[in-house]
Amino acid sequence: MTEIDYYEILEIHKSASNDDIKSSYKRLAFEYHPDRNPGNSNAEEKFKVINEAYQTLSNPDKRARYDSFGHISSENMFSEQDFEAGFSDIFGNLFEEVFNAGQRQRAERGSDLKYSLELSFEESLEGAQREISIPRRTLCDVCEGSGAAEGGEAVCHTCRGRGELRYTQGFIAIKRQCSTCRGSGKIITEACGFCSGNKFTVSEHTVRVKVPPGITNGARLRVRGEGDSGFMGGLNGDLYIEIRVKEHPLFRREGHDLYLNVPIGFVQAALGDEVEILTPKGLSTIKIPPGTQSGQNFRLKGKGAPKLEGRGMGDLYIQVEVRVPVKLSKKQKLILEEFAKASEEKNQPAVKRFLDKLQGLFN
């Protein structure tokens, strides 16, 4: 008797993964299934060998024994429990995937839809309400999703209205969805004139969207039931809205906190001053203490973005940038020169620290 090579039967390499084995098995089982090859005894025999190869190679223990000892007849290879569990798993799960076994046409959930919504920076902080229009697939109102004109349906002659076909091979019984009526038990003799037998129509649908305050760029909202219509009583899909927030010319956002750079003059930094700044709620004033350095931050608590996950607000951080004049008049130059002569190192600690480090390097 010629030795059977299960790897050759399933057209895979010996290093094939479980996913590869399953994928190849489904392809071959579908190709050689008796229903697709009526009266072909060779296809029927091939189908049986394919099942035998899959049962061996899909089980890690049996595959290891097969790799070690080669082909062994089913009397020695499998126990009664193997047949009960193995074939139940193969024909209960895999044929359900390949042939939709044992299932009449059943309720199907509608597809989810996606929409990209652009918001201004202010809308992302304050929240917004928008009405958007989306193309959505819905059941045909005329035929109510049957796809047939009035009186244009008949009982399927293949399955006689059952929606499924049954096959018996020895001690194995296989059920699969009827391919003629696709499980409905009926066939269309005259198509609906409105949907042309497609059962669905596509039309613009308006959805009111409420965007919560504090939403971030890249966030995604889900509106339940606003996707495509379900079929045979199935639920509608959902609508997923991806948020795109425009950049602000002044504010920068990190989490719930906002950052704002504010330029001030060097005299303001040296003497102190009150500076008008912009906040998300409008203009406000902050105090700049004398001796403020460039890059120094000031925190305004609770002036940032709203927190989505709970109550409260982030903070607003003001970073001052000390600017020096680009052009000086003669009088301004004389004043600054006098200022420089009168200045002491202790009034400029950063400069003193730098000079001390520089001197230490040379020493």
Beta strands, then each sheet from edge to edge (+ up, - down):
strand 1: 113-119
strand 2: 128-139
strand 3: 153-155
strand 4: 164-169
strand 5: 172-177
strand 6: 186-188
strand 7: 200-211
strand 8: 220-223
strand 9: 239-245
strand 10: 252-254
strand 11: 257-265
strand 12: 273-279
strand 13: 282-288
strand 14: 297-300
strand 15: 316-323
sheet 1: 1+ 9+ 8-
sheet 2: 2+ 7-
sheet 3: 3+ 6-
sheet 4: 4+ 5-
sheet 5: 10+ 11- 15- 14+
sheet 6: 12+ 13-
end
